[in-house]
Amino acid sequence: MNNKLKLLILSDILIISSFGLIAPIFAIFIDGGIEGGSLVSAGLATTIFLVVKSSAQLPLSKYLIDKEKHKTRLLVFGTFMIITVPFIYVFAEHVNTIFVAQAIYGLGTAFAYPAWFSLFVTYVNKKHKSFEYAIYSTSVGLGTALAAFLGASIAETFGFKPLFIFVGVIAFLGFLLLIVLDRIEGRELRRDEMLRKKREREGRR
């Protein structure tokens, strides 16, 4: 497994696992933790996320992500939107703020995940692609399973806001790994472009 793939996977483990801390208690938070909240509002919040994500990722993938050589830029941009969401939750006092956060979450995911999967299939070892995907899937699954228990425990002991801050910090660490990946990818793209231009100049001679 190459280093770029390791960074990509580890970043996703941190981000997905951190949001897994919220998942078990998200409906409880909306129903009883903020003004205007209810179980219907919790369902609507999830609907907003899924509708925004599903409607945005197809055109973004076709007209932007597939045409962009430096895909880590789009991954970083989308992930930045995602990691702002837990901090919005911290300051949310009305359910409408949650709805806005869910829309941001959906749009960020629409940018990040098509770019993530495109990079994954580029970095993966073609001879071991099933095994390397299994490493990713197993790691995320175990991380999310642990997070589901820890998230409920943290919320019960310390409250929702400390939990959201904790989630944001972990997700931010995952974001920093993508910054490192973006710099590596950018350096390699610039090198490849210089080599391409050099070959073109030599071909004209």
C-alpha positions in Angstrom: 0.0 0.0 0.0 1.5 3.3 -1.1 1.8 6.3 1.3 -0.8 8.4 -0.6 -3.4 5.6 -0.2 -2.5 5.4 3.5 -3.1 9.1 4.0 -6.4 8.9 2.1 -7.7 5.9 4.1 -6.5 7.2 7.5 -8.1 10.6 6.9 -11.5 8.9 6.0 -11.3 6.7 9.1 -10.9 9.7 11.3 -13.6 11.7 9.7 -16.2 9.0 9.3 -15.5 7.6 12.8 -15.8 11.0 14.3 -19.2 11.5 12.7 -20.1 8.1 14.0 -19.9 9.5 17.5 -22.9 11.7 16.6 -25.0 9.2 14.8 -26.6 7.3 17.7 -27.7 10.4 19.5 -28.4 12.9 16.7 -32.2 12.4 16.8 -32.2 12.8 20.6 -30.2 16.0 20.3 -32.7 17.5 17.8 -35.8 16.2 19.6 -34.9 17.6 23.0 -31.8 19.7 22.7 -32.8 22.7 20.6 -35.7 25.0 19.9 -38.2 23.7 17.3 -36.7 20.2 17.4 -38.7 17.0 17.1 -38.4 13.5 15.8 -39.9 14.8 12.5 -37.3 17.5 12.4 -34.6 14.9 12.9 -35.9 12.9 10.0 -36.1 16.1 7.9 -32.5 16.9 8.7 -31.3 13.6 7.4 -33.5 14.1 4.3 -31.9 17.5 3.6 -28.5 16.0 3.8 -29.3 13.1 1.4 -31.2 15.3 -1.1 -28.5 17.9 -1.3 -25.8 15.2 -1.6 -27.6 13.1 -4.2 -28.7 16.0 -6.4 -25.3 17.8 -6.3 -22.8 15.0 -6.7 -23.9 13.8 -10.2 -23.3 17.2 -12.0 -20.3 17.9 -9.9 -18.7 14.6 -10.8 -19.5 14.9 -14.5 -18.7 18.5 -15.1 -16.0 19.3 -12.5 -14.4 16.4 -10.6 -13.8 14.2 -13.6 -12.2 17.1 -15.5 -10.0 18.2 -12.7 -6.4 16.8 -12.7 -5.7 18.0 -9.2 -8.6 16.2 -7.5 -7.2 16.5 -4.0 -8.1 20.2 -4.2 -11.7 19.3 -4.5 -11.4 16.7 -1.8 -9.9 19.3 0.5 -12.6 21.8 -0.3 -15.4 19.4 0.3 -13.9 18.0 3.5 -13.5 21.5 4.8 -17.2 22.0 4.4 -17.9 18.7 6.2 -15.7 19.5 9.2 -17.4 22.8 9.8 -20.7 20.9 10.5 -20.0 19.7 14.1 -19.0 23.3 15.1 -22.2 24.6 13.7 -24.0 22.1 15.8 -22.2 23.5 18.9 -23.8 27.0 18.4 -27.2 25.8 17.1 -30.1 27.0 19.2 -32.9 26.5 16.7 -33.5 23.5 14.4 -33.3 25.7 11.3 -29.6 26.1 12.0 -29.3 22.3 11.9 -31.1 22.3 8.6 -28.5 24.7 7.2 -25.7 22.6 8.6 -27.1 19.5 7.0 -27.2 21.2 3.6 -23.6 22.2 4.0 -22.8 18.6 5.0 -24.5 17.3 1.9 -22.8 19.7 -0.5 -19.4 19.0 1.1 -20.0 15.3 0.7 -21.0 15.8 -2.9 -17.6 17.4 -3.5 -15.5 15.1 -1.3 -16.6 11.6 -1.9 -16.6 11.3 -5.7 -13.1 12.9 -5.5 -12.1 10.5 -2.8 -13.2 7.4 -4.7 -11.5 8.6 -7.8 -8.2 9.0 -5.9 -8.7 5.6 -4.2 -8.9 3.7 -7.5 -5.9 5.7 -8.8 -3.7 4.9 -5.8 -4.8 1.3 -5.1 -2.5 -1.5 -6.1 -4.2 -3.2 -9.0 -2.9 -6.6 -7.9 -4.3 -6.2 -4.4 -7.3 -3.9 -4.9 -9.7 -6.2 -3.1 -7.5 -6.6 -0.1 -6.7 -2.9 0.1 -10.3 -2.0 -0.1 -11.1 -4.6 2.6 -8.5 -2.9 4.8 -10.3 0.4 4.3 -13.8 -1.0 4.8 -12.8 -3.0 7.9 -11.0 -0.1 9.5 -13.9 2.3 8.9 -16.4 -0.3 10.1 -14.5 -0.9 13.4 -14.0 2.8 13.9 -17.6 3.6 13.4 -18.7 0.7 15.7 -16.5 2.0 18.5 -17.6 5.5 17.9 -21.3 4.6 18.2 -20.7 3.5 21.8 -18.3 6.2 22.7 -20.5 9.0 21.3 -23.5 8.0 23.4 -21.3 7.7 26.5 -19.7 11.1 26.0 -23.1 12.8 25.4 -24.6 11.2 28.5 -21.6 12.2 30.7 -20.6 15.6 29.4 -23.5 16.7 27.1 -23.9 17.4 23.5 -21.7 20.4 22.9 -18.5 18.8 24.3 -19.2 15.8 22.1 -19.6 18.0 19.0 -16.3 19.8 19.7 -14.6 16.5 20.1 -16.0 15.3 16.8 -14.9 18.5 15.1 -11.3 18.1 16.5 -11.0 14.5 15.3 -12.4 15.4 11.9 -10.0 18.3 11.7 -7.1 15.9 12.2 -8.4 13.9 9.2 -8.6 17.2 7.2 -4.9 17.9 8.0 -3.9 14.6 6.5 -5.7 15.6 3.3 -3.7 18.8 3.3 -0.5 16.7 3.4 -1.8 14.5 0.6 -2.7 17.6 -1.5 0.8 18.9 -1.2 2.3 15.6 -2.3 -0.2 15.3 -5.2 0.4 18.9 -6.2 4.2 18.4 -6.2 3.9 15.3 -8.4 1.5 17.0 -10.8 3.9 19.9 -11.3 6.7 17.5 -11.9 4.7 15.6 -14.5 3.8 18.8 -16.2 7.4 19.9 -16.4 8.4 16.6 -17.8 5.6 16.8 -20.4 6.7 20.3 -21.5 10.3 19.1 -21.7 9.4 16.2 -23.9 7.3 18.6 -26.1 10.3 20.9 -26.5 12.6 18.1 -27.3 10.2 16.7 -29.9 10.2 20.0 -31.8 13.9 19.9 -32.2 
